[in-house]
Amino acid sequence: MSSMPQDINNEERDGYVSLPRHIAIIMDGNGRWAEQRHLPRFAGHRAGVESVREIVRSCGEKGIQALTLFAFSSENWRRPQKEVGLLMELFLTALEHEAKKLHKNEVQLRIIGDTSAFPEKIRKRIREAESLTANNNRLILNIAANYGGKWDITQAVQHLARQVQQGELAPEEIDAERIAGQLNMHDLPEPDLFIRTGGEQRISNFLIWQLAYTELYFTDVLWPDFNRDQLEQALSSFAGRQRRFGRTGEQVGKLKHA
């Protein structure tokens, strides 16, 4: 995959694209949603699963090519041990219960991140779920688990360094395209639209290479309250943006009509 975005070839009118091919979401606000209701934080994570189901269904119906959800970052291990343990149980349960539903709806599931840190029973469920859905092509659902953008870039560079060490690659041959080719999701278009719920306005070490040209959308809505209508608002915002990738608006218009 080229490191430079290819959206310029998919524009519909002078740099304005009606729908993103790839959406990336930080699902923030589960704990606060629960606290507002005087519930344990974990209740918010459970409620957030239903929002995942609804957004996956909606993206599949709209013909979105890929959806990437930040479920558990490499920094989330710092949370209280009890909460981390409950999150692991929820992840395992979701893998057990949702894989068949995803397969039935022709959704391909991929887990991106350093899964070696998970217990074997979770790694086993990941392998089974990915194998079951591997040939589905209605929507590719990437779940980022124990993922960090810096980790992603580091593992890509380490892979290239090993190639140099083995004499398979010269240092001067390492460029942005080669690095991008070793990243997670290298075979997918980079995200066109990034959504973060919960009111925070930062990327939080999520897909930091892949988001270089992505349109950013922030909302105060907490993740368990994020539904189809909220997604429509994000898509409407995206549709009103001109994507120039360093060019001027005039240049983009000329490219479109060339």
C-alpha positions as CSV (number, residue, x, y, z in Angstrom):
1,M,0.0,0.0,0.0
2,S,1.3,3.4,-0.9
3,S,2.1,5.7,2.1
4,M,0.4,8.6,0.3
5,P,-3.4,8.7,0.3
6,Q,-5.2,7.6,-2.8
7,D,-8.5,9.4,-2.0
8,I,-7.9,11.9,-4.8
9,N,-8.8,9.2,-7.3
10,N,-12.1,8.5,-5.6
11,E,-13.5,12.0,-5.3
12,E,-17.0,12.7,-6.5
13,R,-17.0,16.5,-6.8
14,D,-14.1,18.8,-6.4
15,G,-12.6,17.0,-3.5
16,Y,-15.8,16.3,-1.6
17,V,-16.4,12.6,-1.0
18,S,-19.9,11.4,0.0
19,L,-18.8,8.4,2.1
20,P,-15.5,7.3,3.7
21,R,-14.1,3.9,2.7
22,H,-12.6,3.4,6.1
23,I,-13.7,4.7,9.5
24,A,-11.6,4.6,12.7
25,I,-13.2,5.2,16.1
26,I,-12.0,5.7,19.6
27,M,-14.9,4.5,21.7
28,D,-14.5,6.8,24.7
29,G,-16.9,7.5,27.6
30,N,-18.0,4.1,28.8
31,G,-16.9,4.6,32.4
32,R,-18.3,8.1,32.6
33,W,-21.6,6.9,31.2
34,A,-21.8,4.4,34.0
35,E,-20.8,6.8,36.7
36,Q,-23.5,9.3,35.6
37,R,-26.0,6.5,36.3
38,H,-24.4,5.5,39.6
39,L,-23.3,2.2,38.1
40,P,-20.0,0.4,38.3
41,R,-17.7,1.4,35.4
42,F,-17.8,-2.0,33.9
43,A,-21.6,-1.5,33.3
44,G,-20.6,1.2,30.8
45,H,-18.3,-1.2,28.9
46,R,-21.2,-3.7,28.6
47,A,-23.5,-1.0,27.4
48,G,-20.8,0.0,24.8
49,V,-21.0,-3.4,23.2
50,E,-24.5,-2.7,21.9
51,S,-23.2,0.5,20.3
52,V,-20.6,-1.5,18.6
53,R,-23.2,-3.8,17.2
54,E,-25.3,-0.9,15.9
55,I,-22.4,0.9,14.3
56,V,-21.1,-2.3,12.7
57,R,-24.6,-3.0,11.2
58,S,-24.9,0.6,10.0
59,C,-21.5,0.6,8.3
60,G,-22.3,-2.8,6.6
61,E,-25.5,-1.4,5.3
62,K,-23.9,1.7,4.0
63,G,-21.2,-0.1,2.1
64,I,-18.3,1.1,4.2
65,Q,-15.3,-1.0,3.4
66,A,-13.5,-1.1,6.8
67,L,-14.3,-0.1,10.3
68,T,-11.5,0.0,13.0
69,L,-12.4,0.3,16.7
70,F,-10.0,1.0,19.5
71,A,-11.0,-1.5,22.1
72,F,-8.0,-1.7,24.4
73,S,-4.8,0.3,24.1
74,S,-1.3,-0.7,25.1
75,E,-1.6,1.9,27.9
76,N,-4.9,0.5,29.3
77,W,-3.0,-2.2,31.3
78,R,-2.3,0.7,33.7
79,R,-6.0,0.7,34.8
80,P,-7.0,-0.9,38.0
81,Q,-6.4,-4.6,37.9
82,K,-10.0,-5.5,38.6
83,E,-11.2,-3.4,35.6
84,V,-8.6,-4.9,33.3
85,G,-9.7,-8.4,34.4
86,L,-13.3,-7.6,33.7
87,L,-12.4,-6.1,30.3
88,M,-10.5,-9.3,29.4
89,E,-13.6,-11.3,30.4
90,L,-15.8,-9.1,28.3
91,F,-13.4,-9.4,25.3
92,L,-13.5,-13.2,25.6
93,T,-17.3,-13.3,25.9
94,A,-17.7,-11.0,22.9
95,L,-15.4,-13.2,20.8
96,E,-17.4,-16.3,21.7
97,H,-20.8,-14.7,21.1
98,E,-20.3,-12.3,18.3
99,A,-18.1,-14.2,15.8
100,K,-21.0,-16.3,14.5
101,K,-23.2,-13.2,14.1
102,L,-20.4,-11.4,12.2
103,H,-19.9,-14.4,10.0
104,K,-23.7,-14.6,9.3
105,N,-23.6,-11.0,8.2
106,E,-20.5,-11.4,6.0
107,V,-18.3,-9.3,8.3
108,Q,-14.6,-10.2,8.4
109,L,-13.0,-9.8,11.8
110,R,-9.4,-8.9,12.4
111,I,-7.7,-8.2,15.7
112,I,-4.8,-5.8,15.4
113,G,-2.2,-5.2,18.1
114,D,0.2,-7.2,20.2
115,T,-2.0,-10.2,21.1
116,S,1.0,-12.0,22.7
117,A,0.2,-10.3,26.0
118,F,-3.3,-11.9,26.2
119,P,-4.1,-15.2,27.9
120,E,-4.0,-18.3,25.7
121,K,-7.7,-18.8,25.9
122,I,-8.2,-15.3,24.4
123,R,-5.6,-15.9,21.7
124,K,-7.3,-19.1,20.8
125,R,-10.7,-17.4,20.4
126,I,-9.1,-14.7,18.3
127,R,-7.6,-17.3,15.9
128,E,-11.0,-19.1,15.7
129,A,-13.0,-16.0,15.1
130,E,-10.5,-14.7,12.4
131,S,-10.5,-18.1,10.7
132,L,-14.3,-18.4,10.7
133,T,-14.8,-14.9,9.1
134,A,-11.7,-14.8,6.9
135,N,-13.4,-15.0,3.6
136,N,-16.2,-12.5,4.3
137,N,-16.1,-9.2,2.3
138,R,-19.1,-7.1,3.2
139,L,-17.2,-5.2,5.9
140,I,-13.8,-5.6,7.4
141,L,-14.0,-5.0,11.2
142,N,-10.7,-4.3,12.8
143,I,-10.6,-4.5,16.6
144,A,-7.5,-2.8,18.0
145,A,-6.6,-4.7,21.2
146,N,-3.3,-4.1,23.1
147,Y,-2.6,-1.7,20.2
148,G,-0.5,1.5,20.2
149,G,0.5,3.6,17.2
150,K,4.1,3.8,18.4
151,W,4.2,0.1,18.8
152,D,2.9,-0.4,15.3
153,I,5.6,1.8,13.8
154,T,8.3,0.2,16.0
155,Q,7.4,-3.3,14.9
156,A,7.4,-2.2,11.3
157,V,10.9,-0.7,11.6
158,Q,12.2,-3.7,13.5
159,H,11.0,-6.0,10.6
160,L,12.8,-3.8,8.1
161,A,15.9,-3.7,10.3
162,R,16.0,-7.5,10.3
163,Q,15.8,-7.5,6.5
164,V,18.8,-5.1,6.4
165,Q,20.7,-7.3,8.9
166,Q,20.1,-10.3,6.7
167,G,21.2,-8.5,3.6
168,E,17.8,-8.5,2.0
169,L,17.4,-4.7,2.0
170,A,19.7,-1.7,1.8
171,P,19.2,1.1,4.4
172,E,18.6,3.6,1.6
173,E,15.8,1.5,0.3
174,I,13.8,2.1,3.5
175,D,11.2,4.8,2.6
176,A,7.7,5.7,3.8
177,E,6.1,3.2,1.5
178,R,8.2,0.3,2.8
179,I,7.4,1.3,6.4
180,A,3.6,1.6,5.6
181,G,3.8,-1.9,4.1
182,Q,4.8,-3.4,7.4
183,L,2.1,-1.7,9.5
184,N,-1.1,-3.3,10.7
185,M,-3.9,-2.9,8.1
186,H,-1.3,-2.3,5.3
187,D,-3.6,-3.9,2.8
188,L,-6.5,-1.5,3.5
189,P,-7.0,2.1,2.6
190,E,-5.9,4.4,5.3
191,P,-8.9,5.8,7.4
192,D,-10.8,8.6,5.7
193,L,-12.7,9.5,8.9
194,F,-11.6,9.4,12.5
195,I,-14.3,9.7,15.2
196,R,-13.7,10.1,18.9
197,T,-16.6,10.1,21.3
198,G,-16.7,11.3,24.9
199,G,-15.5,14.9,24.4
200,E,-11.7,14.4,24.5
201,Q,-9.9,15.9,21.4
202,R,-6.8,13.8,21.0
203,I,-5.6,10.8,19.0
204,S,-4.2,8.9,22.1
205,N,-1.6,6.9,20.3
206,F,-4.2,5.3,17.9
207,L,-3.1,4.7,14.2
208,I,-0.7,7.7,14.4
209,W,0.9,6.9,11.0
210,Q,-2.4,5.9,9.3
211,L,-4.2,9.0,10.4
212,A,-1.8,11.5,8.8
213,Y,-4.4,12.7,6.2
214,T,-7.6,11.6,8.0
215,E,-10.5,13.9,8.7
216,L,-11.0,14.2,12.4
217,Y,-14.4,14.3,14.1
218,F,-15.0,14.8,17.8
219,T,-18.2,14.6,19.7
220,D,-19.2,15.0,23.4
221,V,-21.6,12.0,23.1
222,L,-20.5,9.1,25.3
223,W,-19.9,5.8,23.5
224,P,-22.9,3.9,24.9
225,D,-25.1,6.7,23.5
226,F,-23.4,6.8,20.1
227,N,-26.0,5.4,17.6
228,R,-27.0,5.5,13.9
229,D,-28.1,9.1,14.2
230,Q,-24.8,10.1,15.7
231,L,-22.9,8.3,13.0
232,E,-25.0,10.1,10.4
233,Q,-23.9,13.4,11.9
234,A,-20.3,12.4,11.6
235,L,-20.8,11.3,8.0
236,S,-22.6,14.5,7.2
237,S,-19.6,16.5,8.6
238,F,-17.2,14.4,6.5
239,A,-19.2,14.9,3.3
240,G,-18.9,18.6,3.7
241,R,-15.1,18.6,3.9
242,Q,-12.8,19.1,0.9
243,R,-9.9,16.7,1.0
244,R,-6.9,18.4,-0.5
245,F,-3.8,16.4,0.7
246,G,-1.5,19.4,0.5
247,R,-3.0,20.8,-2.7
248,T,-5.1,24.0,-2.9
249,G,-8.8,23.8,-3.5
250,E,-8.3,25.1,-7.0
251,Q,-5.8,22.3,-7.8
252,V,-8.1,19.7,-6.5
253,G,-10.9,21.0,-8.7
254,K,-8.7,21.0,-11.8
255,L,-7.6,17.4,-11.0
256,K,-11.2,16.3,-10.8
257,H,-12.1,17.8,-14.1
258,A,-8.9,17.0,-16.0
